[in-house]
Amino acid sequence: MEQADALKEQMASPWGSMKLKCDAFEVHLSQQTDSTKKSWSTLIYVDGYLKGTWLACDHRTGEPEHEETRRFYRKVTRALHSKKEIELYQKIYGKRKAAEAQAIKFITYDWSWKSFSSLKKHLLANNTSITRINEI
């Protein structure tokens, strides 16, 4: 991605935005602020949309159903069971079954990124051509 430092600087403020052409997709990156946590994240609009259907995937394997998901959205992996549930499971079924239950993960996708560096790395890894679109 050319001009990486300039792009990072532009996205370093809570009101930054930019448009990119990633292969055949037009991607709009927009900063979103969260006043309760006093932080911001970058939202990704693909061809002008945030479609909930793009977040669909196989929650066990993480295999996305849509190309937009794979190319632009952040993969989130969480434990399926809480620590409290695992402790209860261990009391009832034993350590081995509790360890098996603890190993089960739930995978989903999110259209917001907390780190611009992670976003940039993901875009470079999943797209062959990335150019900046200058807004007039």
C-alpha positions in Angstrom: 0.0 0.0 0.0 1.6 3.2 -1.1 1.9 6.2 1.2 1.4 4.0 4.3 2.7 6.6 6.7 0.4 9.3 5.4 -2.6 6.9 5.6 -1.7 5.9 9.1 -1.4 9.5 10.2 -4.8 10.3 8.6 -6.4 7.4 10.5 -4.7 8.3 13.8 -7.5 10.7 14.7 -11.0 9.8 15.8 -12.5 11.4 12.7 -10.3 10.0 10.0 -11.6 8.4 6.9 -10.3 7.3 3.5 -11.4 5.3 0.4 -9.4 2.5 -1.1 -9.8 0.4 -4.2 -9.0 -3.2 -3.3 -9.1 -5.3 -6.4 -12.7 -5.0 -7.6 -14.1 -3.6 -4.3 -14.4 0.0 -3.2 -13.6 0.2 0.5 -14.4 3.1 2.8 -12.5 3.2 6.1 -14.1 5.4 8.7 -13.2 6.0 12.3 -15.9 5.5 14.9 -15.6 6.8 18.5 -16.9 5.1 21.6 -17.3 7.8 24.3 -18.0 5.3 27.1 -14.6 3.5 26.6 -12.8 6.6 25.4 -11.5 4.8 22.3 -12.1 4.5 18.6 -12.0 1.9 16.0 -12.0 1.7 12.2 -15.2 0.6 10.4 -15.0 -0.9 7.0 -17.7 -0.2 4.4 -17.5 -2.5 1.3 -19.0 -0.9 -1.8 -20.8 1.6 0.5 -22.4 -1.0 2.8 -22.2 -2.8 6.1 -24.2 -5.9 5.5 -24.9 -8.2 8.4 -25.1 -11.2 6.0 -21.4 -10.8 5.3 -20.7 -11.8 8.9 -22.1 -15.3 8.3 -19.6 -18.1 8.7 -19.2 -21.6 10.1 -18.7 -20.8 13.8 -16.7 -24.0 14.5 -14.2 -23.7 11.6 -14.4 -19.9 10.9 -14.9 -20.5 7.2 -16.7 -17.4 5.8 -19.6 -17.6 3.4 -18.8 -14.4 1.5 -15.7 -13.1 -0.2 -16.1 -9.7 1.5 -15.8 -11.3 4.9 -12.5 -13.0 4.1 -10.9 -9.9 2.5 -11.9 -7.1 4.9 -13.4 -8.2 8.2 -11.6 -9.1 11.5 -11.8 -12.7 12.7 -12.8 -13.0 16.3 -12.2 -16.3 18.3 -13.7 -16.7 21.7 -14.2 -19.6 24.2 -17.6 -21.2 23.9 -17.9 -21.8 27.6 -17.1 -19.4 30.4 -14.6 -20.2 33.2 -17.5 -20.7 35.6 -19.1 -23.2 33.3 -15.8 -25.1 32.9 -15.4 -25.3 36.7 -18.9 -26.7 37.0 -18.3 -29.1 34.1 -15.1 -30.3 35.8 -16.9 -31.0 39.1 -19.6 -33.0 37.2 -17.7 -34.8 34.4 -14.0 -34.6 35.5 -10.9 -32.9 34.2 -10.7 -34.6 30.8 -14.2 -33.7 29.7 -13.7 -30.2 31.1 -10.5 -29.8 29.1 -12.3 -30.9 25.9 -15.1 -28.4 26.6 -12.6 -25.6 27.3 -10.9 -26.3 23.9 -14.1 -25.6 22.0 -13.9 -22.1 20.4 -16.6 -19.9 18.8 -15.5 -18.0 15.7 -17.2 -15.0 14.2 -16.2 -11.8 12.3 -16.4 -8.1 13.1 -16.3 -5.1 10.7 -14.4 -2.9 13.2 -10.7 -2.9 13.8 -9.0 -1.5 16.9 -5.5 -1.4 15.3 -4.7 0.3 12.0 -1.5 -1.8 11.7 -3.5 -5.1 12.0 -6.0 -3.8 9.4 -3.3 -2.8 7.0 -1.6 -6.2 7.4 -4.9 -8.0 6.8 -5.7 -5.9 3.7 -2.2 -6.5 2.2 -2.4 -10.3 2.8 -5.9 -10.7 1.3 -5.9 -8.3 -1.7 -3.6 -8.2 -4.7 -4.0 -4.5 -5.7 -4.7 -1.7 -3.2 -4.9 2.0 -4.3 -6.1 5.1 -2.6 -9.1 6.9 -4.1 -8.8 10.6 -3.8 -12.0 12.3 -2.9 -12.9 15.4 -4.8 
